[in-house]
Amino acid sequence: GSAASFVPFVAGGSRPAGECDPSYPTICLPSPPPDLNCPQIPHQDFVVLPPDPHGLDADEDGIGCESP
């Protein structure tokens, strides 16, 4: 039997999964380009560290894509 492997979200699928931007330590987002916006990613309420290259922490409180 083969175990289902977890594939982290990678925009466009053009980057290896190992390329995770250090500004988002609790999730795996590739560094820009392309620039990602909250509606494009399946994550909410995650830790954001400077410099936040995607600009996902609009109010700069350290939490990105806050749920309403």
Predicted model as a PDB file, atoms N, CA, C, CB and O in Angstrom, pLDDT in the B-factor column:
MODEL        1                                                                  
ATOM      1  N   GLY A   1       0.831  -1.199   0.000  1.00 57.00           N  
ATOM      2  CA  GLY A   1       0.000   0.000   0.000  1.00 57.00           C  
ATOM      3  C   GLY A   1       0.862   1.243   0.000  1.00 57.00           C  
ATOM      4  O   GLY A   1       1.907   1.291   0.648  1.00 57.00           O  
ATOM      5  N   SER A   2       0.414   2.245  -0.732  1.00 53.00           N  
ATOM      6  CA  SER A   2       1.172   3.495  -0.751  1.00 53.00           C  
ATOM      7  C   SER A   2       0.456   4.525   0.102  1.00 53.00           C  
ATOM      8  CB  SER A   2       1.356   4.017  -2.200  1.00 53.00           C  
ATOM      9  O   SER A   2      -0.755   4.710  -0.015  1.00 53.00           O  
ATOM     10  N   ALA A   3       1.212   5.193   0.959  1.00 55.00           N  
ATOM     11  CA  ALA A   3       0.629   6.230   1.801  1.00 55.00           C  
ATOM     12  C   ALA A   3       0.450   7.503   0.984  1.00 55.00           C  
ATOM     13  CB  ALA A   3       1.513   6.496   3.046  1.00 55.00           C  
ATOM     14  O   ALA A   3       1.302   7.858   0.169  1.00 55.00           O  
ATOM     15  N   ALA A   4      -0.648   8.170   1.210  1.00 54.00           N  
ATOM     16  CA  ALA A   4      -0.863   9.440   0.518  1.00 54.00           C  
ATOM     17  C   ALA A   4       0.112  10.472   1.074  1.00 54.00           C  
ATOM     18  CB  ALA A   4      -2.341   9.927   0.675  1.00 54.00           C  
ATOM     19  O   ALA A   4       0.199  10.667   2.287  1.00 54.00           O  
ATOM     20  N   SER A   5       0.832  11.120   0.194  1.00 54.00           N  
ATOM     21  CA  SER A   5       1.806  12.102   0.661  1.00 54.00           C  
ATOM     22  C   SER A   5       1.194  13.492   0.670  1.00 54.00           C  
ATOM     23  CB  SER A   5       3.064  12.079  -0.218  1.00 54.00           C  
ATOM     24  O   SER A   5       0.420  13.853  -0.217  1.00 54.00           O  
ATOM     25  N   PHE A   6       1.553  14.267   1.688  1.00 54.00           N  
ATOM     26  CA  PHE A   6       1.056  15.633   1.797  1.00 54.00           C  
ATOM     27  C   PHE A   6       1.844  16.528   0.861  1.00 54.00           C  
ATOM     28  CB  PHE A   6       1.149  16.146   3.251  1.00 54.00           C  
ATOM     29  O   PHE A   6       3.074  16.554   0.904  1.00 54.00           O  
ATOM     30  N   VAL A   7       1.137  17.258   0.019  1.00 53.00           N  
ATOM     31  CA  VAL A   7       1.793  18.184  -0.901  1.00 53.00           C  
ATOM     32  C   VAL A   7       1.449  19.595  -0.472  1.00 53.00           C  
ATOM     33  CB  VAL A   7       1.364  17.926  -2.381  1.00 53.00           C  
ATOM     34  O   VAL A   7       0.287  19.995  -0.549  1.00 53.00           O  
ATOM     35  N   PRO A   8       2.448  20.370  -0.014  1.00 55.00           N  
ATOM     36  CA  PRO A   8       2.155  21.735   0.415  1.00 55.00           C  
ATOM     37  C   PRO A   8       1.685  22.605  -0.749  1.00 55.00           C  
ATOM     38  CB  PRO A   8       3.385  22.357   1.064  1.00 55.00           C  
ATOM     39  O   PRO A   8       2.018  22.349  -1.906  1.00 55.00           O  
ATOM     40  N   PHE A   9       0.918  23.622  -0.425  1.00 54.00           N  
ATOM     41  CA  PHE A   9       0.403  24.528  -1.445  1.00 54.00           C  
ATOM     42  C   PHE A   9       1.546  25.307  -2.084  1.00 54.00           C  
ATOM     43  CB  PHE A   9      -0.633  25.492  -0.841  1.00 54.00           C  
ATOM     44  O   PHE A   9       2.336  25.960  -1.403  1.00 54.00           O  
ATOM     45  N   VAL A  10       1.612  25.221  -3.410  1.00 50.00           N  
ATOM     46  CA  VAL A  10       2.624  25.994  -4.131  1.00 50.00           C  
ATOM     47  C   VAL A  10       1.927  26.693  -5.288  1.00 50.00           C  
ATOM     48  CB  VAL A  10       3.804  25.079  -4.641  1.00 50.00           C  
ATOM     49  O   VAL A  10       1.355  26.036  -6.159  1.00 50.00           O  
ATOM     50  N   ALA A  11       1.969  28.009  -5.304  1.00 52.00           N  
ATOM     51  CA  ALA A  11       1.295  28.771  -6.351  1.00 52.00           C  
ATOM     52  C   ALA A  11       1.897  28.456  -7.710  1.00 52.00           C  
ATOM     53  CB  ALA A  11       1.383  30.275  -6.067  1.00 52.00           C  
ATOM     54  O   ALA A  11       3.111  28.537  -7.897  1.00 52.00           O  
ATOM     55  N   GLY A  12       1.054  28.102  -8.642  1.00 50.00           N  
ATOM     56  CA  GLY A  12       1.514  27.849 -10.000  1.00 50.00           C  
ATOM     57  C   GLY A  12       2.210  26.507 -10.172  1.00 50.00           C  
ATOM     58  O   GLY A  12       2.366  26.038 -11.300  1.00 50.00           O  
ATOM     59  N   GLY A  13       2.629  25.881  -9.081  1.00 47.00           N  
ATOM     60  CA  GLY A  13       3.261  24.583  -9.176  1.00 47.00           C  
ATOM     61  C   GLY A  13       4.635  24.595  -9.833  1.00 47.00           C  
ATOM     62  O   GLY A  13       5.154  23.541 -10.201  1.00 47.00           O  
ATOM     63  N   SER A  14       5.234  25.782  -9.986  1.00 48.00           N  
ATOM     64  CA  SER A  14       6.496  25.861 -10.713  1.00 48.00           C  
ATOM     65  C   SER A  14       7.717  25.818  -9.797  1.00 48.00           C  
ATOM     66  CB  SER A  14       6.529  27.121 -11.534  1.00 48.00           C  
ATOM     67  O   SER A  14       8.852  25.769 -10.273  1.00 48.00           O  
ATOM     68  N   ARG A  15       7.487  25.838  -8.488  1.00 45.00           N  
ATOM     69  CA  ARG A  15       8.610  25.853  -7.558  1.00 45.00           C  
ATOM     70  C   ARG A  15       8.644  24.555  -6.760  1.00 45.00           C  
ATOM     71  CB  ARG A  15       8.518  27.067  -6.611  1.00 45.00           C  
ATOM     72  O   ARG A  15       7.600  23.958  -6.497  1.00 45.00           O  
ATOM     73  N   PRO A  16       9.824  24.121  -6.380  1.00 51.00           N  
ATOM     74  CA  PRO A  16       9.891  22.954  -5.499  1.00 51.00           C  
ATOM     75  C   PRO A  16       9.263  23.268  -4.139  1.00 51.00           C  
ATOM     76  CB  PRO A  16      11.356  22.497  -5.319  1.00 51.00           C  
ATOM     77  O   PRO A  16       9.327  24.403  -3.668  1.00 51.00           O  
ATOM     78  N   ALA A  17       8.666  22.274  -3.524  1.00 50.00           N  
ATOM     79  CA  ALA A  17       7.945  22.484  -2.271  1.00 50.00           C  
ATOM     80  C   ALA A  17       8.859  22.976  -1.149  1.00 50.00           C  
ATOM     81  CB  ALA A  17       7.263  21.198  -1.848  1.00 50.00           C  
ATOM     82  O   ALA A  17       8.381  23.531  -0.160  1.00 50.00           O  
ATOM     83  N   GLY A  18      10.170  22.776  -1.297  1.00 60.00           N  
ATOM     84  CA  GLY A  18      11.091  23.176  -0.256  1.00 60.00           C  
ATOM     85  C   GLY A  18      11.312  24.672  -0.165  1.00 60.00           C  
ATOM     86  O   GLY A  18      11.903  25.151   0.803  1.00 60.00           O  
ATOM     87  N   GLU A  19      10.851  25.412  -1.150  1.00 83.00           N  
ATOM     88  CA  GLU A  19      11.066  26.860  -1.135  1.00 83.00           C  
ATOM     89  C   GLU A  19       9.955  27.558  -0.362  1.00 83.00           C  
ATOM     90  CB  GLU A  19      11.143  27.412  -2.569  1.00 83.00           C  
ATOM     91  O   GLU A  19       8.951  27.980  -0.937  1.00 83.00           O  
ATOM     92  N   CYS A  20      10.147  27.673   0.942  1.00 92.00           N  
ATOM     93  CA  CYS A  20       9.154  28.331   1.786  1.00 92.00           C  
ATOM     94  C   CYS A  20       9.735  29.646   2.288  1.00 92.00           C  
ATOM     95  CB  CYS A  20       8.729  27.417   2.978  1.00 92.00           C  
ATOM     96  O   CYS A  20      10.844  29.684   2.820  1.00 92.00           O  
ATOM     97  N   ASP A  21       8.977  30.719   2.113  1.00 95.00           N  
ATOM     98  CA  ASP A  21       9.475  32.025   2.540  1.00 95.00           C  
ATOM     99  C   ASP A  21       9.547  32.093   4.062  1.00 95.00           C  
ATOM    100  CB  ASP A  21       8.578  33.156   1.994  1.00 95.00           C  
ATOM    101  O   ASP A  21       8.573  31.751   4.733  1.00 95.00           O  
ATOM    102  N   PRO A  22      10.677  32.525   4.622  1.00 95.00           N  
ATOM    103  CA  PRO A  22      10.831  32.566   6.088  1.00 95.00           C  
ATOM    104  C   PRO A  22       9.932  33.586   6.790  1.00 95.00           C  
ATOM    105  CB  PRO A  22      12.259  32.868   6.428  1.00 95.00           C  
ATOM    106  O   PRO A  22       9.824  33.567   8.016  1.00 95.00           O  
ATOM    107  N   SER A  23       9.288  34.471   6.033  1.00 97.00           N  
ATOM    108  CA  SER A  23       8.373  35.421   6.660  1.00 97.00           C  
ATOM    109  C   SER A  23       7.102  34.743   7.165  1.00 97.00           C  
ATOM    110  CB  SER A  23       8.012  36.523   5.678  1.00 97.00           C  
ATOM    111  O   SER A  23       6.357  35.318   7.959  1.00 97.00           O  
ATOM    112  N   TYR A  24       6.855  33.498   6.695  1.00 97.00           N  
ATOM    113  CA  TYR A  24       5.637  32.774   7.064  1.00 97.00           C  
ATOM    114  C   TYR A  24       6.031  31.411   7.637  1.00 97.00           C  
ATOM    115  CB  TYR A  24       4.681  32.607   5.829  1.00 97.00           C  
ATOM    116  O   TYR A  24       5.902  30.390   6.962  1.00 97.00           O  
ATOM    117  N   PRO A  25       6.518  31.398   8.904  1.00 96.00           N  
ATOM    118  CA  PRO A  25       7.128  30.180   9.445  1.00 96.00           C  
ATOM    119  C   PRO A  25       6.166  29.033   9.722  1.00 96.00           C  
ATOM    120  CB  PRO A  25       7.830  30.510  10.693  1.00 96.00           C  
ATOM    121  O   PRO A  25       6.592  27.881   9.801  1.00 96.00           O  
ATOM    122  N   THR A  26       4.867  29.326   9.872  1.00 96.00           N  
ATOM    123  CA  THR A  26       3.940  28.254  10.240  1.00 96.00           C  
ATOM    124  C   THR A  26       3.228  27.639   9.037  1.00 96.00           C  
ATOM    125  CB  THR A  26       2.916  28.779  11.211  1.00 96.00           C  
ATOM    126  O   THR A  26       2.550  26.620   9.171  1.00 96.00           O  
ATOM    127  N   ILE A  27       3.380  28.256   7.861  1.00 96.00           N  
ATOM    128  CA  ILE A  27       2.828  27.701   6.629  1.00 96.00           C  
ATOM    129  C   ILE A  27       3.927  27.739   5.575  1.00 96.00           C  
ATOM    130  CB  ILE A  27       1.551  28.493   6.156  1.00 96.00           C  
ATOM    131  O   ILE A  27       4.991  28.311   5.811  1.00 96.00           O  
ATOM    132  N   CYS A  28       3.682  27.141   4.427  1.00 93.00           N  
ATOM    133  CA  CYS A  28       4.689  27.162   3.373  1.00 93.00           C  
ATOM    134  C   CYS A  28       4.185  27.953   2.187  1.00 93.00           C  
ATOM    135  CB  CYS A  28       5.062  25.740   2.946  1.00 93.00           C  
ATOM    136  O   CYS A  28       3.348  27.475   1.422  1.00 93.00           O  
ATOM    137  N   LEU A  29       4.694  29.161   2.033  1.00 95.00           N  
ATOM    138  CA  LEU A  29       4.396  29.979   0.864  1.00 95.00           C  
ATOM    139  C   LEU A  29       5.699  30.285   0.161  1.00 95.00           C  
ATOM    140  CB  LEU A  29       3.647  31.288   1.255  1.00 95.00           C  
ATOM    141  O   LEU A  29       6.687  30.616   0.816  1.00 95.00           O  
ATOM    142  N   PRO A  30       5.727  30.183  -1.168  1.00 92.00           N  
ATOM    143  CA  PRO A  30       6.950  30.532  -1.890  1.00 92.00           C  
ATOM    144  C   PRO A  30       7.181  32.033  -1.859  1.00 92.00           C  
ATOM    145  CB  PRO A  30       6.882  30.038  -3.339  1.00 92.00           C  
ATOM    146  O   PRO A  30       6.235  32.813  -1.746  1.00 92.00           O  
ATOM    147  N   SER A  31       8.441  32.434  -1.958  1.00 92.00           N  
ATOM    148  CA  SER A  31       8.748  33.863  -2.055  1.00 92.00           C  
ATOM    149  C   SER A  31       8.250  34.393  -3.397  1.00 92.00           C  
ATOM    150  CB  SER A  31      10.278  34.119  -1.893  1.00 92.00           C  
ATOM    151  O   SER A  31       8.165  33.642  -4.369  1.00 92.00           O  
ATOM    152  N   PRO A  32       7.920  35.690  -3.453  1.00 93.00           N  
ATOM    153  CA  PRO A  32       7.527  36.266  -4.749  1.00 93.00           C  
ATOM    154  C   PRO A  32       8.682  36.229  -5.730  1.00 93.00           C  
ATOM    155  CB  PRO A  32       7.036  37.710  -4.575  1.00 93.00           C  
ATOM    156  O   PRO A  32       9.828  36.147  -5.288  1.00 93.00           O  
ATOM    157  N   PRO A  33       8.450  36.284  -7.041  1.00 92.00           N  
ATOM    158  CA  PRO A  33       7.120  36.331  -7.648  1.00 92.00           C  
ATOM    159  C   PRO A  33       6.503  34.935  -7.769  1.00 92.00           C  
ATOM    160  CB  PRO A  33       7.195  36.987  -9.026  1.00 92.00           C  
ATOM    161  O   PRO A  33       7.245  33.960  -7.652  1.00 92.00           O  
ATOM    162  N   PRO A  34       5.215  34.775  -7.992  1.00 92.00           N  
ATOM    163  CA  PRO A  34       4.240  35.869  -8.083  1.00 92.00           C  
ATOM    164  C   PRO A  34       3.851  36.356  -6.703  1.00 92.00           C  
ATOM    165  CB  PRO A  34       2.991  35.423  -8.851  1.00 92.00           C  
ATOM    166  O   PRO A  34       4.005  35.648  -5.709  1.00 92.00           O  
ATOM    167  N   ASP A  35       3.341  37.582  -6.660  1.00 94.00           N  
ATOM    168  CA  ASP A  35       2.842  38.144  -5.413  1.00 94.00           C  
ATOM    169  C   ASP A  35       1.504  37.479  -5.106  1.00 94.00           C  
ATOM    170  CB  ASP A  35       2.698  39.705  -5.502  1.00 94.00           C  
ATOM    171  O   ASP A  35       0.613  37.457  -5.955  1.00 94.00           O  
ATOM    172  N   LEU A  36       1.357  36.937  -3.898  1.00 96.00           N  
ATOM    173  CA  LEU A  36       0.117  36.268  -3.518  1.00 96.00           C  
ATOM    174  C   LEU A  36      -0.734  37.181  -2.645  1.00 96.00           C  
ATOM    175  CB  LEU A  36       0.415  34.951  -2.783  1.00 96.00           C  
ATOM    176  O   LEU A  36      -0.215  38.001  -1.887  1.00 96.00           O  
ATOM    177  N   ASN A  37      -2.048  37.025  -2.765  1.00 96.00           N  
ATOM    178  CA  ASN A  37      -2.994  37.748  -1.938  1.00 96.00           C  
ATOM    179  C   ASN A  37      -3.813  36.733  -1.150  1.00 96.00           C  
ATOM    180  CB  ASN A  37      -3.910  38.668  -2.798  1.00 96.00           C  
ATOM    181  O   ASN A  37      -3.890  35.565  -1.529  1.00 96.00           O  
ATOM    182  N   CYS A  38      -4.421  37.177  -0.059  1.00 97.00           N  
ATOM    183  CA  CYS A  38      -5.150  36.260   0.809  1.00 97.00           C  
ATOM    184  C   CYS A  38      -6.194  35.394   0.093  1.00 97.00           C  
ATOM    185  CB  CYS A  38      -5.820  37.041   1.880  1.00 97.00           C  
ATOM    186  O   CYS A  38      -6.294  34.208   0.409  1.00 97.00           O  
ATOM    187  N   PRO A  39      -6.978  35.928  -0.856  1.00 96.00           N  
ATOM    188  CA  PRO A  39      -7.958  35.061  -1.525  1.00 96.00           C  
ATOM    189  C   PRO A  39      -7.320  33.918  -2.332  1.00 96.00           C  
ATOM    190  CB  PRO A  39      -8.823  35.897  -2.444  1.00 96.00           C  
ATOM    191  O   PRO A  39      -7.987  32.938  -2.663  1.00 96.00           O  
ATOM    192  N   GLN A  40      -6.027  34.053  -2.643  1.00 95.00           N  
ATOM    193  CA  GLN A  40      -5.351  33.052  -3.463  1.00 95.00           C  
ATOM    194  C   GLN A  40      -4.737  31.913  -2.654  1.00 95.00           C  
ATOM    195  CB  GLN A  40      -4.283  33.711  -4.277  1.00 95.00           C  
ATOM    196  O   GLN A  40      -4.286  30.925  -3.232  1.00 95.00           O  
ATOM    197  N   ILE A  41      -4.712  32.034  -1.336  1.00 95.00           N  
ATOM    198  CA  ILE A  41      -4.064  31.009  -0.527  1.00 95.00           C  
ATOM    199  C   ILE A  41      -5.049  30.394   0.463  1.00 95.00           C  
ATOM    200  CB  ILE A  41      -2.861  31.598   0.218  1.00 95.00           C  
ATOM    201  O   ILE A  41      -5.964  31.075   0.926  1.00 95.00           O  
ATOM    202  N   PRO A  42      -4.873  29.117   0.793  1.00 95.00           N  
ATOM    203  CA  PRO A  42      -5.851  28.429   1.657  1.00 95.00           C  
ATOM    204  C   PRO A  42      -5.540  28.552   3.145  1.00 95.00           C  
ATOM    205  CB  PRO A  42      -5.916  26.969   1.289  1.00 95.00           C  
ATOM    206  O   PRO A  42      -5.810  27.624   3.907  1.00 95.00           O  
ATOM    207  N   HIS A  43      -4.981  29.670   3.566  1.00 96.00           N  
ATOM    208  CA  HIS A  43      -4.593  29.826   4.967  1.00 96.00           C  
ATOM    209  C   HIS A  43      -5.187  31.099   5.543  1.00 96.00           C  
ATOM    210  CB  HIS A  43      -3.064  29.842   5.109  1.00 96.00           C  
ATOM    211  O   HIS A  43      -5.376  32.085   4.831  1.00 96.00           O  
ATOM    212  N   GLN A  44      -5.485  31.071   6.859  1.00 97.00           N  
ATOM    213  CA  GLN A  44      -5.917  32.267   7.570  1.00 97.00           C  
ATOM    214  C   GLN A  44      -5.238  32.274   8.928  1.00 97.00           C  
ATOM    215  CB  GLN A  44      -7.473  32.318   7.715  1.00 97.00           C  
ATOM    216  O   GLN A  44      -4.851  31.231   9.453  1.00 97.00           O  
ATOM    217  N   ASP A  45      -5.102  33.454   9.480  1.00 98.00           N  
ATOM    218  CA  ASP A  45      -4.617  33.619  10.858  1.00 98.00           C  
ATOM    219  C   ASP A  45      -3.270  32.932  11.110  1.00 98.00           C  
ATOM    220  CB  ASP A  45      -5.644  33.072  11.829  1.00 98.00           C  
ATOM    221  O   ASP A  45      -3.128  32.153  12.052  1.00 98.00           O  
ATOM    222  N   PHE A  46      -2.296  33.227  10.266  1.00 98.00           N  
ATOM    223  CA  PHE A  46      -0.971  32.631  10.420  1.00 98.00           C  
ATOM    224  C   PHE A  46       0.056  33.689  10.810  1.00 98.00           C  
ATOM    225  CB  PHE A  46      -0.543  31.929   9.124  1.00 98.00           C  
ATOM    226  O   PHE A  46      -0.151  34.886  10.611  1.00 98.00           O  
ATOM    227  N   VAL A  47       1.170  33.217  11.371  1.00 98.00           N  
ATOM    228  CA  VAL A  47       2.235  34.112  11.825  1.00 98.00           C  
ATOM    229  C   VAL A  47       2.925  34.763  10.630  1.00 98.00           C  
ATOM    230  CB  VAL A  47       3.262  33.344  12.686  1.00 98.00           C  
ATOM    231  O   VAL A  47       3.256  34.092   9.653  1.00 98.00           O  
ATOM    232  N   VAL A  48       3.137  36.066  10.716  1.00 98.00           N  
ATOM    233  CA  VAL A  48       3.855  36.804   9.676  1.00 98.00           C  
ATOM    234  C   VAL A  48       5.021  37.540  10.331  1.00 98.00           C  
ATOM    235  CB  VAL A  48       2.905  37.806   8.925  1.00 98.00           C  
ATOM    236  O   VAL A  48       4.839  38.271  11.305  1.00 98.00           O  
ATOM    237  N   LEU A  49       6.210  37.340   9.789  1.00 97.00           N  
ATOM    238  CA  LEU A  49       7.404  38.038  10.250  1.00 97.00           C  
ATOM    239  C   LEU A  49       7.865  39.004   9.173  1.00 97.00           C  
ATOM    240  CB  LEU A  49       8.530  37.038  10.610  1.00 97.00           C  
ATOM    241  O   LEU A  49       7.660  38.745   7.987  1.00 97.00           O  
ATOM    242  N   PRO A  50       8.491  40.125   9.564  1.00 97.00           N  
ATOM    243  CA  PRO A  50       9.042  41.037   8.559  1.00 97.00           C  
ATOM    244  C   PRO A  50      10.065  40.302   7.699  1.00 97.00           C  
ATOM    245  CB  PRO A  50       9.688  42.276   9.233  1.00 97.00           C  
ATOM    246  O   PRO A  50      10.751  39.417   8.211  1.00 97.00           O  
ATOM    247  N   PRO A  51      10.198  40.632   6.412  1.00 97.00           N  
ATOM    248  CA  PRO A  51       9.606  41.803   5.747  1.00 97.00           C  
ATOM    249  C   PRO A  51       8.237  41.578   5.111  1.00 97.00           C  
ATOM    250  CB  PRO A  51      10.531  42.278   4.701  1.00 97.00           C  
ATOM    251  O   PRO A  51       7.744  42.488   4.445  1.00 97.00           O  
ATOM    252  N   ASP A  52       7.592  40.423   5.275  1.00 97.00           N  
ATOM    253  CA  ASP A  52       6.264  40.164   4.703  1.00 97.00           C  
ATOM    254  C   ASP A  52       6.206  40.518   3.218  1.00 97.00           C  
ATOM    255  CB  ASP A  52       5.198  40.958   5.465  1.00 97.00           C  
ATOM    256  O   ASP A  52       5.466  41.422   2.830  1.00 97.00           O  
ATOM    257  N   PRO A  53       6.983  39.813   2.376  1.00 97.00           N  
ATOM    258  CA  PRO A  53       7.081  40.187   0.959  1.00 97.00           C  
ATOM    259  C   PRO A  53       5.760  40.130   0.199  1.00 97.00           C  
ATOM    260  CB  PRO A  53       8.064  39.295   0.282  1.00 97.00           C  
ATOM    261  O   PRO A  53       5.605  40.828  -0.802  1.00 97.00           O  
ATOM    262  N   HIS A  54       4.814  39.324   0.643  1.00 97.00           N  
ATOM    263  CA  HIS A  54       3.523  39.254  -0.046  1.00 97.00           C  
ATOM    264  C   HIS A  54       2.530  40.301   0.463  1.00 97.00           C  
ATOM    265  CB  HIS A  54       2.928  37.867   0.116  1.00 97.00           C  
ATOM    266  O   HIS A  54       1.474  40.492  -0.140  1.00 97.00           O  
ATOM    267  N   GLY A  55       2.859  40.984   1.570  1.00 97.00           N  
ATOM    268  CA  GLY A  55       1.953  41.988   2.120  1.00 97.00           C  
ATOM    269  C   GLY A  55       0.665  41.384   2.656  1.00 97.00           C  
ATOM    270  O   GLY A  55      -0.405  41.975   2.513  1.00 97.00           O  
ATOM    271  N   LEU A  56       0.761  40.197   3.279  1.00 98.00           N  
ATOM    272  CA  LEU A  56      -0.436  39.506   3.753  1.00 98.00           C  
ATOM    273  C   LEU A  56      -0.889  39.977   5.133  1.00 98.00           C  
ATOM    274  CB  LEU A  56      -0.184  38.022   3.788  1.00 98.00           C  
ATOM    275  O   LEU A  56      -2.011  39.685   5.549  1.00 98.00           O  
ATOM    276  N   ASP A  57      -0.026  40.705   5.846  1.00 97.00           N  
ATOM    277  CA  ASP A  57      -0.376  41.226   7.171  1.00 97.00           C  
ATOM    278  C   ASP A  57      -0.680  42.714   7.024  1.00 97.00           C  
ATOM    279  CB  ASP A  57       0.782  40.983   8.215  1.00 97.00           C  
ATOM    280  O   ASP A  57       0.169  43.561   7.298  1.00 97.00           O  
ATOM    281  N   ALA A  58      -1.905  43.022   6.586  1.00 94.00           N  
ATOM    282  CA  ALA A  58      -2.255  44.397   6.225  1.00 94.00           C  
ATOM    283  C   ALA A  58      -2.136  45.372   7.396  1.00 94.00           C  
ATOM    284  CB  ALA A  58      -3.661  44.438   5.682  1.00 94.00           C  
ATOM    285  O   ALA A  58      -1.707  46.511   7.213  1.00 94.00           O  
ATOM    286  N   ASP A  59      -2.516  44.926   8.604  1.00 96.00           N  
ATOM    287  CA  ASP A  59      -2.462  45.853   9.738  1.00 96.00           C  
ATOM    288  C   ASP A  59      -1.190  45.701  10.555  1.00 96.00           C  
ATOM    289  CB  ASP A  59      -3.661  45.646  10.633  1.00 96.00           C  
ATOM    290  O   ASP A  59      -1.050  46.302  11.620  1.00 96.00           O  
ATOM    291  N   GLU A  60      -0.264  44.896  10.050  1.00 95.00           N  
ATOM    292  CA  GLU A  60       1.074  44.756  10.653  1.00 95.00           C  
ATOM    293  C   GLU A  60       1.030  44.356  12.121  1.00 95.00           C  
ATOM    294  CB  GLU A  60       1.837  46.053  10.517  1.00 95.00           C  
ATOM    295  O   GLU A  60       1.810  44.866  12.925  1.00 95.00           O  
ATOM    296  N   ASP A  61       0.115  43.436  12.484  1.00 97.00           N  
ATOM    297  CA  ASP A  61       0.051  42.961  13.867  1.00 97.00           C  
ATOM    298  C   ASP A  61       0.674  41.580  14.032  1.00 97.00           C  
ATOM    299  CB  ASP A  61      -1.390  42.930  14.341  1.00 97.00           C  
ATOM    300  O   ASP A  61       0.583  40.980  15.102  1.00 97.00           O  
ATOM    301  N   GLY A  62       1.307  41.076  12.975  1.00 98.00           N  
ATOM    302  CA  GLY A  62       1.977  39.790  13.062  1.00 98.00           C  
ATOM    303  C   GLY A  62       1.092  38.604  12.689  1.00 98.00           C  
ATOM    304  O   GLY A  62       1.537  37.457  12.748  1.00 98.00           O  
ATOM    305  N   ILE A  63      -0.159  38.870  12.305  1.00 98.00           N  
ATOM    306  CA  ILE A  63      -1.079  37.817  11.894  1.00 98.00           C  
ATOM    307  C   ILE A  63      -1.522  38.109  10.466  1.00 98.00           C  
ATOM    308  CB  ILE A  63      -2.309  37.720  12.862  1.00 98.00           C  
ATOM    309  O   ILE A  63      -2.018  39.196  10.167  1.00 98.00           O  
ATOM    310  N   GLY A  64      -1.337  37.120   9.586  1.00 98.00           N  
ATOM    311  CA  GLY A  64      -1.702  37.317   8.178  1.00 98.00           C  
ATOM    312  C   GLY A  64      -3.067  36.747   7.843  1.00 98.00           C  
ATOM    313  O   GLY A  64      -3.499  35.754   8.428  1.00 98.00           O  
ATOM    314  N   CYS A  65      -3.744  37.386   6.891  1.00 98.00           N  
ATOM    315  CA  CYS A  65      -5.042  36.923   6.366  1.00 98.00           C  
ATOM    316  C   CYS A  65      -5.994  36.599   7.499  1.00 98.00           C  
ATOM    317  CB  CYS A  65      -4.860  35.687   5.467  1.00 98.00           C  
ATOM    318  O   CYS A  65      -6.522  35.490   7.580  1.00 98.00           O  
ATOM    319  N   GLU A  66      -6.214  37.576   8.379  1.00 97.00           N  
ATOM    320  CA  GLU A  66      -7.071  37.343   9.534  1.00 97.00           C  
ATOM    321  C   GLU A  66      -8.509  37.039   9.114  1.00 97.00           C  
ATOM    322  CB  GLU A  66      -7.043  38.552  10.459  1.00 97.00           C  
ATOM    323  O   GLU A  66      -9.060  37.699   8.234  1.00 97.00           O  
ATOM    324  N   SER A  67      -9.104  36.042   9.747  1.00 91.00           N  
ATOM    325  CA  SER A  67     -10.488  35.708   9.450  1.00 91.00           C  
ATOM    326  C   SER A  67     -11.396  36.806   9.995  1.00 91.00           C  
ATOM    327  CB  SER A  67     -10.868  34.326  10.049  1.00 91.00           C  
ATOM    328  O   SER A  67     -11.103  37.402  11.032  1.00 91.00           O  
ATOM    329  N   PRO A  68     -12.481  37.069   9.306  1.00 87.00           N  
ATOM    330  CA  PRO A  68     -13.367  38.172   9.716  1.00 87.00           C  
ATOM    331  C   PRO A  68     -14.010  37.927  11.072  1.00 87.00           C  
ATOM    332  CB  PRO A  68     -14.451  38.385   8.677  1.00 87.00           C  
ATOM    333  O   PRO A  68     -14.778  38.762  11.550  1.00 87.00           O  
TER     334      PRO A  68                                                      
ENDMDL                                                                          
END                                                                             
